[in-house]
Amino acid sequence: MSTTDTGMYLKEWQGRQSVAEAMIPLIGTLYRTYNVICSCFGRAMVNQSVIRLLKDHRFARHIMGVELDVRDTHKLLSAVIALKPGPAHLDVGKLVKKFHE
């Protein structure tokens, strides 16, 4: 593996990490303000670390065949907050899967 490949993978990883870090306050807002419990294919997203969120998105390969993109999840969470939902259980993995279908 060349140095340029390594640098490219590192930038991609850091980008996904940044998006996952930005999702944490959104998940917390949904949980505390709107009583919405978020999960990713059954795995709770509330009070999870950045690495755990990324692992849960990678777990989606077993269900969807491809890794769930954290950018899609971030957009979905932002849209749900804009709707000001009532109490619910939201599986973002299933929603993003249906959206892509």
Secondary structure, DSSP 8 states (H G I E B T S, - for coil): --HHHHHHHHHHHHHHHHHHHHHHHHHHHHHHHH-EEEEETTEE-TT--HHHHHHHHHHTHHHHSS---HHHHHHHHHHHHHH---SEEEEHHHHHHHHH-
